[in-house]
Amino acid sequence: MPYKPNKQMMADAKRAIEYNENASPSQRWGTQVGKVRAQQIAQGKALSPDVIVRMYSYLKRAESNYLAQKNSGKLGKGYYAFLGWGGPSAIAWAEDKIRKMQRAGELK
C-alpha cells in the first residue's frame, strides 16, 4: 500500500527545492534520485514500500551530517539534501510505515 508524506515532510522538501532554485550551481544539493524524491514528497505523492525503505536508509545515513550542519549554523548541501528526502519528521514517519508494512506482510 502506498503512503502519502505528512505536511512537515512536504514543507521540508519544498524548502530544499527552493534552496536549489536560488543557489549557485556549485552549492546545489542532490543526485537525480534525490531531486525526484524531493519533488514527489513536496507534491504529496504516494510513496511505495520500496521508496519508503530507501528513504529511511538514506535519512539514517545522512542524519549525523544534517545535525552537524544544523548545530554549527553552516547550512550546506547535506542539510538541504536531508530536507529534500523529507527532513527529520520523515524518519519517524518512515519507521511507522515500515512497521505497518511488516505487520501487513508487505515487507519481508
Backbone as JSON, one array per atom type, in Angstrom:
{
  "sequence": "MPYKPNKQMMADAKRAIEYNENASPSQRWGTQVGKVRAQQIAQGKALSPDVIVRMYSYLKRAESNYLAQKNSGKLGKGYYAFLGWGGPSAIAWAEDKIRKMQRAGELK",
  "N": [[0.84, -1.18, 0.0], [0.65, 2.18, -0.9], [1.88, 5.18, 0.71], [1.21, 8.49, 1.8], [3.22, 11.44, 2.16], [3.7, 13.39, 5.2], [2.62, 16.71, 6.27], [4.78, 18.23, 7.29], [7.0, 16.95, 6.17], [6.49, 17.5, 3.49], [6.73, 20.3, 3.51], [9.44, 20.57, 4.24], [10.71, 19.34, 2.06], [9.92, 21.09, 0.02], [11.23, 23.38, 0.85], [13.88, 22.61, 0.47], [13.93, 22.28, -2.31], [13.41, 24.9, -3.12], [15.71, 26.11, -2.14], [17.66, 25.0, -3.89], [16.83, 26.17, -6.27], [17.58, 28.77, -5.94], [20.26, 28.76, -5.31], [23.75, 28.95, -6.24], [25.14, 27.02, -8.95], [27.3, 25.43, -7.96], [26.68, 25.14, -5.33], [24.39, 23.69, -5.08], [22.39, 20.93, -3.99], [22.07, 17.35, -4.17], [21.47, 14.29, -5.92], [20.16, 12.98, -9.01], [18.19, 11.15, -8.28], [17.65, 11.97, -5.64], [16.61, 14.52, -6.12], [14.3, 13.93, -7.59], [12.92, 12.5, -5.65], [12.49, 14.53, -3.75], [10.73, 16.16, -5.19], [8.52, 14.41, -5.42], [7.81, 14.11, -2.72], [7.34, 16.8, -1.95], [5.12, 17.36, -3.5], [3.26, 15.78, -2.35], [2.83, 13.18, -3.18], [1.92, 9.72, -3.29], [3.94, 7.23, -1.79], [5.75, 4.33, -2.53], [6.23, 1.08, -0.91], [8.94, 0.21, -1.34], [10.24, 2.63, -1.91], [9.88, 4.0, 0.49], [11.42, 2.44, 2.25], [13.95, 2.88, 1.1], [14.13, 5.63, 1.51], [14.19, 5.78, 4.32], [16.59, 4.45, 4.81], [18.45, 6.18, 3.56], [17.99, 8.56, 5.05], [18.72, 7.83, 7.67], [21.45, 7.33, 7.3], [22.33, 9.87, 6.56], [21.66, 11.51, 8.64], [23.46, 12.31, 10.74], [25.2, 14.11, 9.47], [23.4, 16.08, 8.68], [22.54, 16.98, 11.24], [24.97, 17.92, 12.29], [25.52, 20.08, 10.57], [23.26, 21.64, 11.05], [23.56, 22.23, 13.79], [25.93, 23.66, 13.76], [25.27, 25.86, 12.36], [26.07, 26.31, 9.82], [24.75, 25.86, 7.05], [24.55, 23.62, 4.45], [24.93, 21.67, 1.44], [24.46, 19.01, 2.37], [22.67, 19.38, 4.46], [20.41, 20.45, 3.15], [19.9, 18.42, 1.31], [19.08, 16.4, 3.01], [16.7, 17.54, 3.95], [15.35, 17.5, 1.53], [14.72, 14.84, 1.25], [12.65, 14.59, 2.96], [13.21, 15.39, 5.52], [13.69, 15.72, 9.16], [11.26, 14.79, 10.34], [10.54, 12.78, 8.66], [11.92, 10.5, 9.34], [10.77, 9.26, 11.66], [8.23, 8.95, 10.56], [8.73, 7.2, 8.39], [9.71, 4.98, 9.81], [7.38, 4.24, 11.2], [5.67, 3.59, 9.02], [7.09, 1.48, 7.87], [6.96, -0.43, 9.93], [4.16, -0.87, 9.9], [3.87, -1.9, 7.31], [5.35, -4.23, 7.54], [3.84, -5.65, 9.42], [1.55, -5.99, 7.88], [2.49, -7.7, 6.02], [3.64, -6.71, 3.76], [6.3, -6.19, 3.51], [9.36, -7.99, 3.76]],
  "CA": [[0.0, 0.0, 0.0], [1.42, 3.43, -0.89], [1.6, 6.11, 1.8], [1.48, 9.88, 1.46], [4.04, 12.15, 3.14], [2.99, 14.33, 6.07], [2.77, 18.12, 5.9], [6.13, 18.7, 7.61], [7.87, 16.4, 5.14], [6.24, 18.27, 2.27], [7.3, 21.63, 3.7], [10.9, 20.45, 4.21], [11.12, 19.08, 0.67], [9.73, 22.34, -0.73], [12.31, 24.29, 1.26], [15.1, 22.13, -0.19], [13.79, 22.59, -3.73], [13.57, 26.36, -3.25], [17.14, 26.4, -1.94], [18.37, 24.69, -5.13], [16.44, 27.12, -7.31], [18.23, 30.05, -5.68], [21.69, 28.58, -5.05], [24.63, 28.84, -7.4], [25.28, 25.61, -9.31], [28.26, 24.7, -7.12], [26.12, 24.99, -3.98], [23.16, 22.89, -5.13], [22.45, 19.6, -3.42], [21.27, 16.27, -4.7], [21.58, 13.45, -7.12], [18.89, 12.97, -9.73], [17.24, 10.4, -7.45], [17.26, 12.83, -4.53], [15.76, 15.61, -6.62], [13.0, 13.34, -7.92], [12.27, 12.18, -4.37], [12.04, 15.79, -3.18], [9.53, 16.57, -5.93], [7.43, 13.51, -5.02], [7.42, 14.44, -1.35], [6.78, 18.16, -1.94], [3.81, 17.32, -4.15], [2.37, 14.92, -1.57], [2.52, 11.95, -3.91], [2.02, 8.47, -2.54], [5.25, 6.59, -1.89], [5.67, 2.87, -2.46], [7.02, 0.48, 0.16], [10.37, 0.23, -1.66], [10.71, 4.01, -1.78], [9.91, 4.32, 1.92], [12.59, 1.76, 2.81], [15.14, 3.61, 0.63], [14.13, 6.92, 2.21], [14.63, 5.56, 5.69], [18.0, 4.11, 4.76], [19.2, 7.42, 3.29], [17.85, 9.51, 6.16], [19.53, 7.38, 8.82], [22.87, 7.53, 6.95], [22.63, 11.29, 6.42], [21.19, 12.26, 9.81], [24.55, 12.93, 11.51], [25.68, 15.25, 8.7], [22.34, 17.09, 8.82], [22.59, 17.54, 12.6], [26.22, 18.69, 12.43], [25.35, 21.36, 9.88], [22.23, 22.4, 11.77], [24.12, 22.7, 15.06], [27.0, 24.62, 13.51], [24.71, 27.03, 11.69], [26.62, 26.36, 8.46], [23.85, 25.0, 6.28], [25.06, 23.35, 3.12], [24.29, 20.66, 0.6], [23.99, 17.87, 3.16], [21.49, 19.82, 5.22], [19.27, 20.58, 2.25], [19.59, 17.1, 0.75], [18.31, 15.72, 4.05], [15.35, 18.1, 3.88], [14.75, 17.04, 0.29], [14.21, 13.48, 1.45], [11.56, 14.64, 3.92], [13.65, 16.01, 6.76], [13.69, 14.95, 10.41], [9.99, 14.1, 10.63], [10.42, 11.62, 7.78], [12.5, 9.3, 9.96], [9.72, 8.61, 12.45], [7.16, 8.61, 9.63], [9.15, 6.01, 7.67], [9.73, 3.87, 10.77], [5.98, 3.85, 11.42], [5.15, 2.94, 7.81], [7.78, 0.2, 7.72], [6.34, -1.36, 10.89], [2.83, -1.2, 9.38], [4.02, -2.75, 6.13], [5.82, -5.54, 8.01], [2.68, -6.32, 10.02], [0.62, -6.32, 6.8], [3.13, -8.65, 5.11], [4.07, -6.01, 2.53], [7.75, -6.25, 3.52], [9.89, -9.24, 4.34]],
  "C": [[0.89, 1.25, 0.0], [0.96, 4.36, 0.24], [1.98, 7.53, 1.37], [2.31, 10.55, 2.55], [3.21, 13.1, 4.0], [3.32, 15.77, 5.67], [4.17, 18.66, 6.18], [7.13, 18.2, 6.58], [7.72, 17.19, 3.84], [6.87, 19.65, 2.36], [8.83, 21.59, 3.63], [11.4, 20.21, 2.79], [10.98, 20.34, -0.18], [10.86, 23.32, -0.4], [13.62, 23.9, 0.57], [15.07, 22.45, -1.69], [14.0, 24.08, -3.96], [15.03, 26.76, -3.06], [17.9, 26.16, -3.25], [18.05, 25.68, -6.24], [17.18, 28.44, -7.16], [19.74, 29.96, -5.47], [22.49, 28.57, -6.35], [24.83, 27.36, -7.71], [26.22, 24.83, -8.41], [27.72, 24.45, -5.71], [24.85, 24.14, -3.94], [23.4, 21.48, -4.6], [21.79, 18.61, -4.38], [21.71, 15.58, -5.96], [20.24, 13.54, -7.83], [17.82, 12.24, -8.91], [16.73, 11.27, -6.31], [16.33, 13.95, -4.96], [14.37, 15.11, -6.99], [12.23, 13.05, -6.63], [11.73, 13.45, -3.72], [10.78, 16.28, -3.88], [8.33, 15.72, -5.53], [6.89, 13.89, -3.65], [6.74, 15.81, -1.31], [5.37, 18.2, -2.52], [2.82, 16.43, -3.42], [1.98, 13.64, -2.27], [2.71, 10.72, -3.02], [3.36, 7.81, -2.83], [5.11, 5.09, -1.68], [6.49, 2.33, -1.29], [8.52, 0.51, -0.11], [10.96, 1.62, -1.5], [10.84, 4.38, -0.31], [11.13, 3.67, 2.59], [13.86, 2.48, 2.37], [15.26, 4.97, 1.31], [14.7, 6.76, 3.6], [16.13, 5.28, 5.73], [18.85, 5.36, 4.52], [19.17, 8.35, 4.5], [18.69, 9.1, 7.37], [21.02, 7.56, 8.54], [23.24, 9.01, 7.0], [22.3, 12.12, 7.66], [22.33, 12.96, 10.56], [25.1, 14.16, 10.79], [24.67, 16.4, 8.79], [22.44, 17.77, 10.19], [23.85, 18.38, 12.81], [26.1, 20.05, 11.77], [24.33, 22.24, 10.6], [22.82, 23.02, 13.04], [25.21, 23.74, 14.87], [26.47, 25.92, 12.9], [25.23, 27.21, 10.28], [25.85, 25.38, 7.59], [24.35, 24.86, 4.86], [24.28, 22.27, 2.42], [23.71, 19.5, 1.4], [22.73, 18.19, 3.94], [20.26, 19.84, 4.3], [18.91, 19.26, 1.56], [18.73, 16.31, 1.73], [16.87, 16.23, 4.05], [14.62, 17.61, 2.63], [14.15, 15.65, 0.4], [13.15, 13.43, 2.55], [11.94, 15.21, 5.26], [13.48, 15.13, 7.98], [12.39, 14.2, 10.68], [9.81, 12.86, 9.76], [10.99, 10.35, 8.4], [11.43, 8.56, 10.75], [8.57, 8.15, 11.56], [7.5, 7.3, 8.92], [9.2, 4.79, 8.59], [8.33, 3.34, 11.01], [5.43, 3.09, 10.22], [5.81, 1.58, 7.59], [7.2, -0.84, 8.67], [4.96, -1.8, 10.39], [2.92, -2.15, 8.19], [4.49, -4.15, 6.53], [4.65, -6.33, 8.61], [1.69, -6.78, 8.96], [1.21, -7.33, 5.81], [3.58, -8.02, 3.81], [5.59, -5.99, 2.41], [8.18, -7.56, 4.15], [10.72, -8.95, 5.55]]
}
